[in-house]
Amino acid sequence: MPAPAATEAEDDELFAEDAWVETPVVVDYGTNVKLGQNVFINFNCTILDTCKVTIGARTLLASNVSLFSGTHPLDPAVRNGTKGPESGAEIHIGEDCWLGGNVTVLPGVTIGEGCTVGAGSVVTKDVAPYTVVAGNPARRIRDVPRGTKAEETSGARAALNHDSAANIQE
């Protein structure tokens, strides 16, 4: 940890690019998770990191996202309760992604850069970069729009327009 800065604002700046993780969060091992700069993980996230789980820079995980890199054999005799083997496959989430609330990502999945995954989706297969997916199993909905202006796509703009229209009618 760096030494405390002279002011609270300067202190905040020291950690401006660090990952931000809201509690509670549950991580299986913790040694197989890699977070990029400026990642945000909202509360109730579960990461089973039997295998490596990487989350790229500026990626946002909403509440109740589950990343499951571990799995077990289908054959119950081999699975053998807690005495059987645990296996899995890595999960990779690219930079600038957004996973909505209650998304589940299964072992072996790569979510490409710039993707959006709709709330409640179960991601069972790789997602191409700059794709919007949703559903169970998650399916392609459309391409992610690019080159838009933040002030035109945020909810704040819609709220301002709504308020302006309401004032004109009064």
C-alpha positions as CSV (number, residue, x, y, z in Angstrom):
1,M,0.0,0.0,0.0
2,P,1.3,3.5,-0.8
3,A,1.7,6.0,2.0
4,P,-1.5,8.1,2.6
5,A,-1.6,11.3,0.5
6,A,-1.8,14.8,1.9
7,T,-5.5,15.2,1.1
8,E,-8.5,12.9,0.7
9,A,-8.8,13.8,-3.0
10,E,-5.1,13.0,-3.6
11,D,-5.6,9.7,-1.6
12,D,-8.6,8.8,-3.9
13,E,-6.4,9.5,-6.9
14,L,-3.8,6.9,-5.7
15,F,-6.4,4.2,-6.2
16,A,-8.4,5.6,-9.2
17,E,-7.4,2.8,-11.6
18,D,-7.6,-0.1,-9.1
19,A,-10.3,-2.6,-9.2
20,W,-13.4,-1.8,-7.1
21,V,-15.1,-4.8,-5.5
22,E,-18.2,-4.4,-3.4
23,T,-18.8,-6.9,-0.6
24,P,-20.0,-9.5,-0.1
25,V,-18.0,-11.4,-2.7
26,V,-17.2,-15.1,-2.6
27,V,-14.0,-16.4,-4.3
28,D,-13.2,-20.1,-4.1
29,Y,-9.3,-20.0,-4.1
30,G,-8.5,-16.5,-4.9
31,T,-5.1,-17.3,-6.4
32,N,-6.5,-17.9,-9.9
33,V,-8.3,-14.5,-10.4
34,K,-6.8,-11.7,-12.3
35,L,-8.5,-8.3,-12.5
36,G,-7.6,-5.5,-14.9
37,Q,-7.5,-1.8,-14.1
38,N,-10.7,0.0,-13.2
39,V,-12.8,-3.2,-13.0
40,F,-16.0,-2.9,-11.0
41,I,-17.5,-6.0,-9.3
42,N,-20.9,-5.3,-7.6
43,F,-22.1,-7.2,-4.5
44,N,-22.9,-10.9,-4.3
45,C,-20.4,-11.9,-7.0
46,T,-19.3,-15.5,-6.9
47,I,-16.0,-16.6,-8.6
48,L,-15.2,-20.3,-8.5
49,D,-11.5,-20.1,-9.7
50,T,-10.6,-23.8,-9.9
51,C,-9.0,-22.6,-13.1
52,K,-7.8,-19.1,-14.1
53,V,-10.5,-16.4,-14.3
54,T,-9.4,-13.1,-16.0
55,I,-11.5,-9.9,-16.1
56,G,-10.2,-7.2,-18.5
57,A,-9.8,-3.5,-17.7
58,R,-12.8,-1.3,-17.4
59,T,-15.2,-4.3,-17.2
60,L,-18.4,-4.0,-15.1
61,L,-20.0,-6.9,-13.3
62,A,-23.5,-6.2,-11.9
63,S,-24.9,-7.8,-8.7
64,N,-25.1,-11.5,-8.4
65,V,-22.8,-12.4,-11.3
66,S,-21.4,-15.9,-11.0
67,L,-18.2,-17.1,-12.8
68,F,-17.8,-20.9,-12.6
69,S,-14.5,-22.2,-13.9
70,G,-14.9,-25.5,-12.0
71,T,-16.9,-28.6,-13.0
72,H,-17.4,-32.2,-12.1
73,P,-17.8,-35.5,-14.0
74,L,-21.2,-36.3,-15.3
75,D,-20.9,-40.0,-14.3
76,P,-22.1,-40.2,-10.7
77,A,-19.8,-43.1,-9.9
78,V,-16.8,-41.1,-11.0
79,R,-18.2,-37.8,-9.5
80,N,-18.4,-39.7,-6.1
81,G,-19.7,-36.8,-4.0
82,T,-16.9,-34.9,-2.3
83,K,-14.4,-37.7,-3.0
84,G,-14.4,-37.4,-6.8
85,P,-12.3,-35.2,-9.1
86,E,-12.9,-31.6,-9.7
87,S,-11.9,-30.2,-13.1
88,G,-12.6,-27.1,-15.1
89,A,-11.6,-24.7,-17.8
90,E,-10.4,-21.1,-17.8
91,I,-12.8,-18.1,-18.1
92,H,-11.6,-15.0,-19.9
93,I,-13.6,-11.8,-20.0
94,G,-12.2,-9.1,-22.2
95,E,-11.7,-5.4,-21.6
96,D,-14.7,-3.0,-21.6
97,C,-17.4,-5.6,-21.1
98,W,-20.6,-5.3,-19.1
99,L,-22.3,-8.3,-17.5
100,G,-25.8,-7.6,-16.2
101,G,-27.3,-8.8,-12.9
102,N,-27.5,-12.5,-12.3
103,V,-25.4,-13.5,-15.2
104,T,-23.7,-16.9,-15.0
105,V,-20.6,-17.8,-17.0
106,L,-19.6,-21.4,-17.3
107,P,-16.2,-23.1,-17.6
108,G,-14.2,-22.6,-20.7
109,V,-15.9,-19.4,-21.9
110,T,-14.2,-16.4,-23.4
111,I,-16.2,-13.2,-23.6
112,G,-14.6,-10.9,-26.2
113,E,-13.7,-7.3,-25.8
114,G,-16.5,-4.7,-25.6
115,C,-19.4,-7.3,-25.0
116,T,-22.6,-6.7,-23.2
117,V,-24.3,-9.7,-21.5
118,G,-28.0,-9.2,-20.6
119,A,-29.2,-9.7,-17.1
120,G,-30.1,-13.3,-16.2
121,S,-28.1,-14.8,-19.1
122,V,-26.2,-18.1,-18.9
123,V,-23.1,-17.9,-21.0
124,T,-22.2,-21.5,-22.2
125,K,-20.1,-20.6,-25.3
126,D,-17.6,-18.0,-26.4
127,V,-18.9,-14.6,-27.3
128,A,-17.4,-12.7,-30.2
129,P,-16.0,-9.2,-29.5
130,Y,-18.4,-6.2,-29.5
131,T,-21.5,-8.5,-29.3
132,V,-24.7,-8.2,-27.2
133,V,-25.9,-11.5,-25.9
134,A,-28.8,-12.5,-23.7
135,G,-30.9,-15.5,-22.6
136,N,-30.4,-19.1,-21.4
137,P,-28.3,-20.1,-23.1
138,A,-27.0,-16.7,-24.1
139,R,-27.5,-16.0,-27.8
140,R,-26.4,-13.1,-30.0
141,I,-28.9,-10.2,-30.0
142,R,-26.9,-7.6,-32.0
143,D,-23.6,-5.9,-32.4
144,V,-22.6,-3.4,-29.7
145,P,-23.0,0.2,-31.1
146,R,-19.7,2.0,-31.4
147,G,-18.7,5.6,-31.7
148,T,-21.7,6.9,-29.8
149,K,-21.6,10.0,-27.5
150,A,-22.0,9.4,-23.8
151,E,-24.3,12.4,-23.3
152,E,-26.6,11.0,-26.0
153,T,-26.7,7.4,-24.8
154,S,-26.9,7.8,-21.0
155,G,-30.1,7.7,-19.0
156,A,-29.3,11.3,-17.9
157,R,-30.0,12.7,-21.4
158,A,-33.4,10.9,-21.5
159,A,-34.2,12.3,-18.0
160,L,-33.3,15.8,-19.0
161,N,-35.4,15.6,-22.2
162,H,-38.3,14.3,-20.2
163,D,-38.0,17.1,-17.6
164,S,-37.7,19.7,-20.4
165,A,-40.9,18.4,-22.1
166,A,-42.8,18.4,-18.8
167,N,-41.8,22.0,-18.1
168,I,-43.0,23.2,-21.6
169,Q,-46.4,21.6,-21.0
170,E,-46.9,23.3,-17.7
